[in-house]
Amino acid sequence: MASPHMAKHMEADMRRRFWVSFILSIPIVLYSPLGLNYFKFNLPTLIPANWLLLILTTPIVFWTGSIFITGTYYSLKARKLNMSVLIATGVLAAYFFSVLLTIIGGNETFYEAAALLVTFVLFGHWMEMKSRRGTSDALRALFDLVPPQAKVIRSGMEIAIPSAEIVHNDIVVLRPGDKVPVDGIITEGESSIDESLVTGESIPVAKKIGDKVIGGSVNQTGRVEFKATQVGSETVLAQIIKMVETAQNSKAPGQRIADKAAGWLVLVAVGSGITAFLGWYFIAGAALLTALTFAISAIVIACPDALGLATPTAVAVGTGIGAKHNILIKDAATLENTSRINAIILDKTGTLTDGKPKVSDVVAFNNFSEHEILRYEASLEAGSNHPLAKAIFEETEKRGTLPLKPMENFESLAGHGLKARIGGKIILAGTEKLLRDNGVSTELGRGALDRLAGEGKTLSLLAVGGVFAGIVAAADPARVNSKKTISALKNLGMEVVMITGDHTKVAEGIGKALGIDRVFAEVLPADKAKWVSKLQEEGKFVAMVGDGINDAPALAQADIGIAIGAGTDVAIETGNIVLMKSDPYDIVAAIRLSKATVVKMKQNLFWAAIYNVLAIPVAAGVFYTSLGWSLRPEISALLMSASSIIVAANAVLLKRVERKLKI
């Protein structure tokens, strides 16, 4: 797909060609048999009318219409038949036959047919380009997010350079109001940065030394310096732009069928023209001019332009709407296939919940104190990025139970918990299964375990020297729209499943609160893909929704992988669809957008197909003898262009679905 600047240039060229063709066509029509017979014009000329028409028509055919002649050359060189072949065939046949009649002194010519055919087709292509450009507002806005210049520190001096010249490890300076030119890590200063145009998050994010910044976001309050880590095509913004471009330029499965049909229709069109000429001239005994008129009309009106536009225009509009609402769809096949989803697996943490749990309960057993439990837990969790670890560490700091205890022989047991030696004792922190597997009985805390799990809280059990010491419970609140999302998905006919590494009772408690009937609990990250396969084996077309990091295998296994709320290159790499915001309702929006786009594809394909089925016999003169129906080539060109414009306009109507993408 061309860049927005290139697309604008191509549209301007098409517009210029159309207006030149249109202006020249006016006197051509007035001096043609069409003008003389229908408009009753009888204007004087200094030279014979047909020679004047030849002079006016030649630049239309060989300059404004040169794109079709050139397209025909390359098509035939590649041994393919496309729409340019039909247009050029119709135009050149009308033109050269008219030149021959002019030379031998004939009265009626087809100059107006050649001129109007080029004019109408150019107009149709111009309108198509306008409709496509109108769907790319979000993409152009993304291009504009990168500032043309940036300030960097080189050789100890702050200088201004074009953003495109920033290289890895450059130190970039941001002042309040500056746009971030590339991705990087803050090395000096603090500020809040508005990332809404990139990630969709409306609240500015506080940034400090060590935090990442994303190109295209806007610095709000303080002066900061950051080291450039991703530049050029490596940045998150560049990857987003590439994804949208790829999606708008890709072909949906339905388009492949349409392309094959269009290829055959070219043969049908040429065959119809030849058959019409042979039938009228040799069998019906019609005049050469009459037979040629029917032949050219059949070729022109059968041009499968509308069929070729049927799905690309809908795809362009659909992906453009998605990008505008921070829903990035990787390709046309994904846009179409998302409508087929009938089962969806939602990762709990970070998808249905905020992913930022807070400690809600600390329960102690066997003469241990809450203070000791938190200190042991925090000691094991030190340095971990797990949300529960952060919650425990924050609670430990809040209660003033630091310093931490020194550890030895530390082990991280994926999906189960942590193990280390502290003060000569083996310390375990994690799931109930971890404690049981290590011979630690948890029956003393059965009542508390059941109660806390039933409340949907995430639990970390602690054992010290083989003795059950206590429980730390954390609540990870559901996102604001999670419950509404589940309800909306069910209304769309989806089977909704939640998957989590939490204890079964905890998971069931959360699922019940959100209205989810089927829960896969105590699932290790590496095993999530197996549960996706389980639903696929049940005959379901499955979507997996996760954060795009530890859910990558499951996202890849799913028929449609949806990475949510990441705004990172990891998510962009792993998901078929990337939801830049952390709002789960965007899942519903993506599915509704897909279903609406597929409806438009089908409508356009039907219109394009039925148009050709009905139009070709009329243009070929099948009903001329019985009903008097006929079409001159220029009228056929107008109808062909009108069908293309109708298909493009129908695709643009897809924008009405936008009001259904929000709650």
Secondary structure, DSSP 8 states (H G I E B T S, - for coil): ---HHHHHHHHHHHHHHHHHHHHHHHHHHHHSHHIIIII------SS-HHHHHHHHHHHIIIIITHHHHHHHHHHHHTT---HHHHHHHHHHHHHHHHHHHHHHT-S---HHHHHHHHHHHHHHHHHHHHHHHHTTHHHHHHHHTS-SEEEEEETTEEEEEEGGG--TT-EEEE-TT-B--SEEEEEE--EEEE-HHHH---S-EEE-TT-EE-TT-EE-SS-EEEEEEE-GGGSHHHHHHHHHHHHHHS--HHHHHHHHHHHHHHHHHHHHHHHHHHIIIIIS---HHHHHHHHHHHHHHT-THHHHHHHHHHHHHHHHHHHHTTEEE--HHHHHHGGG--EEEEEIIIIIB-S--EEEEEEE-TT--HHHHHHHHHHHHTT---HHHHHHHHHHHHHT--S----EEEEEETTTEEEEEETTEEEEEE-HHHHHHTT---GGGHHHHHHHHHTT-EEEEEEETTEEEEEEEEE--B-TTHHHHHHHHHHTT-EEEEE-SS-HHHHHHHHHHHT--EEE-S--GGGHHHHHHHHHHTT--EEEEE-SSTTHHHHHHSSEEEEES--SHHHHHH-SEEE-SS-THHHHHHHHHHHHHHHHHHHHHHHHHHHHHHHHHHHTTTTHHHH-----HHHHHHHHHHHHHHHHHHHHGGGGGGGGS--
